[in-house]
Amino acid sequence: MAEETVAALAQLYLGNILYAIELAASSLDADGKAENAAYYRGIARKLAEAHGREKAATE
């Protein structure tokens, strides 16, 4: 099995990570913490965009 690096694991489980971040952001929204929710959604957006650029570069 290939070495389990943070990058490799994050790429493998990116969908799950993005889902968990959105659950956290939704919970923060429900608690009236819109700024905190926006912060986490920003992280998710950066991860998704980076994944898209990486995928486009390998095609």
Sine and cosine of phi, psi and omega as CSV:
sin_phi,cos_phi,sin_psi,cos_psi,sin_omega,cos_omega
0.00,0.00,0.63,-0.78,0.01,-1.00
-0.89,0.45,0.43,-0.90,0.01,-1.00
-0.88,0.48,0.71,-0.70,-0.01,-1.00
-1.00,0.05,0.99,-0.13,0.06,-1.00
-1.00,-0.10,0.28,-0.96,0.05,-1.00
-0.85,0.53,-0.71,0.71,-0.02,-1.00
-0.88,0.48,-0.70,0.71,-0.02,-1.00
-0.91,0.41,-0.68,0.73,0.01,-1.00
-0.93,0.38,-0.65,0.76,0.02,-1.00
-0.89,0.46,-0.65,0.76,0.03,-1.00
-0.91,0.41,-0.67,0.74,-0.02,-1.00
-0.89,0.45,-0.65,0.76,-0.09,-1.00
-0.96,-0.29,0.38,0.93,-0.09,-1.00
-0.84,0.54,-0.70,0.71,0.01,-1.00
-0.85,0.53,-0.69,0.72,0.02,-1.00
-0.91,0.42,-0.64,0.77,0.01,-1.00
-0.90,0.43,-0.71,0.70,0.02,-1.00
-0.89,0.45,-0.63,0.78,0.04,-1.00
-0.89,0.45,-0.71,0.70,0.00,-1.00
-0.90,0.44,-0.64,0.77,0.04,-1.00
-0.89,0.45,-0.67,0.75,0.01,-1.00
-0.91,0.41,-0.61,0.79,0.07,-1.00
-0.88,0.47,-0.68,0.73,0.03,-1.00
-0.89,0.46,-0.70,0.71,0.00,-1.00
-0.90,0.44,-0.65,0.76,0.03,-1.00
-0.89,0.45,-0.65,0.76,0.05,-1.00
-0.90,0.44,-0.66,0.75,0.04,-1.00
-0.90,0.44,-0.66,0.75,0.08,-1.00
-0.85,0.53,-0.71,0.70,-0.01,-1.00
-0.90,0.44,-0.49,0.87,0.03,-1.00
-1.00,0.08,0.07,1.00,0.02,-1.00
0.98,0.19,0.39,0.92,-0.02,-1.00
-0.94,-0.35,0.90,0.43,-0.09,-1.00
-0.88,0.47,-0.61,0.79,0.00,-1.00
-0.90,0.43,-0.67,0.74,0.04,-1.00
-0.91,0.42,-0.65,0.76,0.03,-1.00
-0.88,0.47,-0.68,0.74,0.01,-1.00
-0.89,0.45,-0.61,0.79,0.04,-1.00
-0.86,0.51,-0.75,0.66,-0.02,-1.00
-0.93,0.36,-0.58,0.81,0.06,-1.00
-0.92,0.39,-0.53,0.85,0.08,-1.00
-0.90,0.44,-0.66,0.75,0.06,-1.00
-0.88,0.48,-0.73,0.69,0.00,-1.00
-0.87,0.49,-0.67,0.74,0.01,-1.00
-0.88,0.47,-0.69,0.73,0.02,-1.00
-0.88,0.47,-0.67,0.74,0.04,-1.00
-0.89,0.46,-0.72,0.70,-0.02,-1.00
-0.90,0.43,-0.67,0.74,0.02,-1.00
-0.90,0.43,-0.67,0.74,0.02,-1.00
-0.89,0.46,-0.64,0.77,0.03,-1.00
-0.90,0.44,-0.67,0.74,0.03,-1.00
-0.89,0.46,-0.68,0.74,0.04,-1.00
-0.90,0.43,-0.67,0.75,0.00,-1.00
-0.90,0.44,-0.68,0.74,0.00,-1.00
-0.90,0.43,-0.67,0.74,0.00,-1.00
-0.91,0.42,-0.57,0.82,-0.02,-1.00
-0.94,0.34,-0.45,0.89,-0.03,-1.00
-1.00,-0.04,-0.11,0.99,-0.01,-1.00
-1.00,0.01,0.00,0.00,0.00,0.00
